[in-house]
Amino acid sequence: MQNVYVLGIGLTRFGRYPDTPVEELARDACFEALDDAAVEWREVQAMYSAHVNQGVAAGQRVIREIGPSGIPVVNVENCSAAASTAVREATIAIGAGLYDLAVVVGFEKMATGVLLNVHPVESPETLMGMTVLPMRFALMGRRHMADYGTTIEQFAKVSVKNHGNAVANPKAQYRKAVSLEEVLASRMICDPITVLQCSPNTDGAGAVVLCSEEFGRRRGGRRVRIVASALTSDLTESAYNEFDLDLVRRAGRQVYERAGVGPEDLDVVETHDCFSVAEVLEYEMLGLSKEGEGGRLIADGATEIGGRIPVNPSGGLLAKGHPLGATGIGQIAEIVTQLRGEAGARQVGGAKVGLTCNMGMWSCCTHIFAV
Amino acid sequence: MQNVYVLGIGLTRFGRYPDTPVEELARDACFEALDDAAVEWREVQAMYSAHVNQGVAAGQRVIREIGPSGIPVVNVENCSAAASTAVREATIAIGAGLYDLAVVVGFEKMATGVLLNVHPVESPETLMGMTVLPMRFALMGRRHMADYGTTIEQFAKVSVKNHGNAVANPKAQYRKAVSLEEVLASRMICDPITVLQCSPNTDGAGAVVLCSEEFGRRRGGRRVRIVASALTSDLTESAYNEFDLDLVRRAGRQVYERAGVGPEDLDVVETHDCFSVAEVLEYEMLGLSKEGEGGRLIADGATEIGGRIPVNPSGGLLAKGHPLGATGIGQIAEIVTQLRGEAGARQVGGAKVGLTCNMGMWSCCTHIFAV
């Protein structure tokens, strides 16, 4: 496999777009990424598209908005990890020598509704009302508190950090700092998770232009190398027994092994904070802290910009927003921006190696990038 | 890229399964393919799943029925070409050296409803009622008749041939021969397409086990080599101007070039006869006849079993059935069966090289296989 690079990135501002077709959001992200990469649409040799619930032939419908093309289109779904899974697929194809230049576009309008219960209707999970995700993360959070002494305030501080980071991100849905008191006092969704500890409903799109070693060398530009990726799945255990995120742990170990780096080598991380509890658990699963010490990591400020290992400088899913099929590309766009040193007021100084962790409950896709 | 092989195939009988969850159909196809390949589920390193409208995390839901696993799952959608697109993706990943053994499973229950209109609501196509596919193929058929003198009887003969072939296929939805008179006299859907010239609503699942060169050599078995594939897309032209299937023409040319063979080297073809008209057009697009001479090819009997180039010995979509996300694997399973010499009464004598053409109106995926 030859090396593969991110040559360009594009994001719509994440938010709510009730009057804009999702294909137009996706098109805008593609145009921005193509401009950023300084390549023309007619040079693109393949498109991978990612979404969760945007209908048939979604990538083709995006191309219809961009302009004539007859290139291969692969539409990828993988829960909230759809976009990073699509990036991984495109990377494999370029690495194998099939294409020199491909676009990966992820998009979602949440208004169309997404059913996140994959448990059978008659399952214990559904009968107990565990049909949506806050319940599962609330249970994980409570168990973590019981096992390790993690506090409600530590979970809440994840939201404070990420909302604070998003103030400096023009692509974020929410750009207003929140205090610990505000997070704790906001409406309770499922104890200990309050509404400010939940990612919002978000519409949006993101695109990345990927290229081969040879194309990148020929064209120059601010390339960021995709060092390694990993993809894991899990839908075999009962929710009763799931108090950690083993699929994240496995996706972390695999990507570190393939990249030949460890968590201590990372300068910046974008991880899947669909709920505050998730980020704390992911610290541990990704080896940013020892298991059981995720609460202390956030409490100590280690994951703030300027801390030992900044996590979610973009504002994360909690504040930047979580348009399912676009989320993984939102993470990758942030890491690329950081590694290029173009993140402005939210820049992590001297960032050379970054990790993204995009989880979809039943899938987890990790990537390591480097300059 | 190293060589990739089909090591095992599995199909549910195509038909209607109102009381069987689609995950169970898919599981059964996987078990059959694993048995056929003589490999264990725990050896499988990745799953690619294909469907059009079967919900979130579909592949993971299938794994839940099969047994514990944490392997990478990629869910692929590409209209009716979803399954062959998924096979192509898995082939790329194995060819690139990521996996030695992967399962590709395609499945669909049509009862859940699939919207096949991708034209915008306010488009001329929709306003004229061209919201479903029979209208488009009827227009293509009428234009073909006007341009080339193709007859209604020639189109109808495709159905006669394919229903006749399906009699010998235990996996086919319909196993009853029909006469030319019956096809012509059946209910008119959209002139010149009668109901017996339309593929039926079908539930079903198919799976293939793919392996690397090295794994195949180590384990033996009746391997069929995936020589080449191609994937094209099209959603940029108005339906008004589409009287052929250029995306099929391009997918044919590309796969021939990559495989280093031409249409004259093929022994057997499975192509996408969603309507009788489609098969006639595909003869021409795939170079089985000159352009304009597809009607004569079917009239002359050249595409019957025993003819110069047998097409759809399985019964095709018209008689075997068309469970969208499983259709491409249904085609591949037939070609593999033919190249192994295991097709019984529908065997094409001495078949060594076969082609599949899986079209999804907005996508077309071709494969060439050889023993």
Interface residues (C-beta under 8 A of the other chain):
Chain A: M1 M47 V52 N53 G55 V56 A57 A58 G59 Q60 R61 I63 R64 G67 P68 S69 G70 I71 P72 V73 V74 N75 V76 E77 N78 C79 T85 E89 I92 A93 G95 A96 G97 L98 V114 L115 L116 V118 P120 A230 L231 T232 S233 D234 L235 T236 D246 L247 R250 G360 M361 W362 S363
Chain B: M1 P21 M47 V52 N53 G55 V56 A57 A58 G59 Q60 R61 I63 R64 G67 P68 S69 G70 I71 P72 V73 V74 N75 V76 E77 N78 C79 T85 E89 I92 A93 G95 A96 G97 L98 V114 L115 L116 V118 A230 L231 T232 S233 D234 L235 T236 D246 L247 R250 G360 M361 W362 S363
